[in-house]
Each structure stands twice: as structure tokens, then as C-alpha cells.
């Protein structure tokens, strides 16, 4: 089974500098990725102020429904709620979504965060998908990662293929080793080192070899920080790339990651 997936923090569908609506351009950009499953963060479920101010270009339906269109099924996990609207994570799937649950992992009152878990009926296997957006503070991220590990261990069989993707805000790359050790996952940009052999991979885990580094995805105009991730288990990584350049710099402050996978 071949599978193409993408993770993207869409910045609530507005440009990062002037706050201008980019939802229609985002929909075209997502279509150009030709991904079977999208893991999206900062999806605007409702925003009354933008809807009034930009009535001519702001979709009447929620962003996850608008972006999914007729080709994908949309599931939304509402995290942050305020007087004029709410936002959260979303999963768009070309395949049927069998079940979904949104787990609150907010660590304090100023950052509402969640883990959106969906079971997708992909060809030949059910795929467990976790959409993540971790906090801005290191201690919060560590506690949220512990909650993620516990959620995966209790909500998916140990041999089930899975994808964990999203905005981890982990620019110091402190969380990857814990996810690898407890969940047996591989980050899609681990491929170069892991291809050198099992010994090299184990030396890395033990801290005696070169450390794997995720891709740079932020800011989108000139990616420098390594914030976004795709971790997989039970899937072969065929390729992975960051999409950046003039178009992507106008849509969001993050650059998307697209990966081609195959079921083992």
C-alpha cells in the first residue's frame, strides 16, 4: 500500500504578516500536494470577526470542511475557544475515518492543546493517526509528550501502523528520542541515518553516534527552526520533503512537510 501524507500548520488561514485571508489559496495548495491524509494545525473552526471583515472571501463553512472539499473526509478537534470563535487540529482523509477522539492535553490556561486521534480505514490496514500541536514552553511539551505516549499506548495495538504528525514546537529536538524509545516510531527524516544499518541507529539512540535532525520548517520564508514532525510506525519511508519558496511563504508562517510511505 502506497500512502502520501502531509503535515501543515496553516496559521488559521490568514497570512502571517498582515493577517489577510488565504483560505482559498490554501485549498489550492493542499490539492497540489496530492496527499491522501493531511494533518493540520491551527485550523479555524469559527471566527466571527474575520467572517464579518472579509465576508467576500471568508468561507461560510468551517475551514476543515472547506479545505476537505469533496475529495476528503474532515475531522476537527476543537482546542482553543473564545468569544468570537475557536480553533484546533484537523485531519483530512481520502479514506473513511472509522473513529475519532480529541484529548485535552492543555498544560496551563494560556495555551489550549489537544491530541486528535483518528482511525483511518486505509487499503489493507487500519491506520492510527494522531494530530499534534504542542505548547511553546519546554516543560509543557515534555508533559504533553508523556500524555501522547500514554495515549498511543492505550488507544492503539502495539503492532498497529500509525502516524504522529504536527507542530511539536520542539526546536531543540529534545522529544524525538523519547518517542522512538517508547513507541518504536521513526521520524521521516531519520531515513538517511537509519539506512546506514541497525548498528548506527542503535548507537544514535544510545547517544554515541550522530544525532538525527528533523527538517527545518519555520519560518516558511526562510526555514531555520525544526518545529514540525512526522513520526511513523509500521510504514516504510520512501521520501520526505519540506515545501518552501515564494508560494508557501505567503500562506502560513510554517512550511509543510510531505512524505511518501508504504505499508510494511
Secondary structure, 3 states (H helix, E strand, C coil): CEEEEEEEECHHHECCCCCCECHHHHHHHHHHHCCCEEEEEEEEEEEHHHHHHCCCCCCCCCHHHHHHCCCCEEEEEEEEEECCEEEEEEEEECCCEEEEEEEECCCECCECCEEEEEEEEECCEEEEEEEEECCCCHHHHHHHHHHHHHHHHHHCCCCCCEEEEEECCCCCCCCHHHHHHHHCCEEHHHHHHHCCCHHHHHHHHCCCCCCCCCCCCECHHHCCECCEEEEEECEEEEEEEEECCHHHHHHCCECEEEEEEEEC
